[in-house]
Amino acid sequence: MSRFQRISSFTVSAATLVLAFGCASSGSQTNSGPINPRVAGVYDGQLDLEGTVIPGTLEMIQDGSELEVTFSAPEFGISASGEGFVDIDGIQLRLDYDVQCPGEARLDGTFAAEEGLFSGLATASDCTGEVAGNFSFRRR
């Protein structure tokens, strides 16, 4: 093989590698859309359910758009845990609790990142009935 043939062969091989790696990496650089807000943390605030104000602490652990959530309101003997979802439109949480009987609370709200404020509408239902109201929690 002549020197020219070796250089040409090397150039073709190098160009093939560059193209192969370029194509492989360009596939991983696709636009996956809007990034979910980072809402993980500990929040202090309250639920206001039909006039009953329940102060408490909400903790959210985030993995992408999925949330693990705990809520505690020692003054009322309430401890709840559940899961949720966050996207650019807001946060939806579902919490299971057991005070007088097993129940479920749902919080559906928005997150104001600059203020660290999570607020919106809340509902809770168990064997005593269903209540609705609002909530507001600020990140520590």
N, C-alpha and C positions, 0 to 999 in steps of 0.2 A: 504494500500500500504506500503510495507516495505521500509526501508531507502535506500536499494540498488536499488529498483525499481524507487524511487524518483530521486536518483542521476543519474541513467541511463536515465530516461525520460528527466531530465534537460540537460544532456550532448547531447542527440540526438536533443533536441530543439535548444540548443545553436549552435550545428554544422550545423543544417539546416539554422539558421539565418546567420551564417558566410558565408555559401555557397551561399545563396540567395543574400546577399549584395555584395559578391565577384563577382558573375556573373553579377549583375546589374552594378557595377562600371567598370568592365572590358570592357563592351560594349561601355562606353563613352571614353575610352582611345585609340580609334583607331587612326591610323596615317592618318591625313587628307591631307597629302602631303605637298609640300613646302609652306612656309609662304610668303604672299605678302609683298613686300617692303613697308615701311612706307614713303609715299611721301607727306603727308599733310603739308601745310605751304605756306609761301609767297615767291615768286621767282622774281628776277629782271633779265631782259635780253632783247632779241630782236628777232623779226621775220625778215628774209631777204627774201623778195618775189620779185624775178626777179630784184634784184638790189635796191629795195626800202627797206631801213632799218627802221623798226618800233620798237623803244624802248618802253618797257612797263613792267607792273607788272602782274604776273599770281598768282592766289591764288587757292589752291586745298584743299578741305575738303574731308576727306576719311572716308568711312564706309566699312571696309573689302576690297573688290576688287573694289567697286564702288566709283566714284569721282564726286563731284560737283565742277564746275570750273568757275572762273571769270577772265577776262582779261581786263586791261585798258591801253590805250595809249593816255593820255590827249593831247600830242603834235599833234596827228592826229585826235583827237575827236572821238576815238574809245572806245566803251564799249561793251563787249561781255560776254555772259554767256552760260553755257552748262553743259555737263556731260562727263564722261569718265570711263575708266576701267584700272586697274593696275594688272599685274601678274608678275611672275618672268622673263618673256621675255621682258616686257616693259610697256609703257603707251600709250593709245590711247585716244585722246580727240576730242570732237566735240563742237564747239562754234558757236552760232548764233549771228550775228551782223546786224546792219542797219546803213550804212554810207550814200551812195548815194541811195541804195536800199537794201532790205533784202538779206543776204547772209549767207554762212556757211564756217567756217574754220575748217580744220582737222589737228591735230598734232599727229604724230605717231613717238615715239622715245624711247630711253632707259634712264634709271636712274642710274647714278653712285653715289652710296650712300656715298662713302668716300668723294667725292667732293661736294655732294649735287647738282649735275648737271643733268638737264633734257634737252636732245638735240635730234634732229632728223630732219625728213622731214615734211614740212608744205604745205598745199594746201588751197586755198580760191576760192570760186566761188559765183558770184552774177550776176545781170543783165549786168554788164560791161564785164563779161567774167571770165576766170579762170586763176589763177596764181599759181606758185609752187616755192618752195625754201626750206630754212632750218630755224631752230630756235635753240636758246640756252638760257636756264634760269638757274640761280644759286640760291639756297635757301639762304635766309637771315640768 
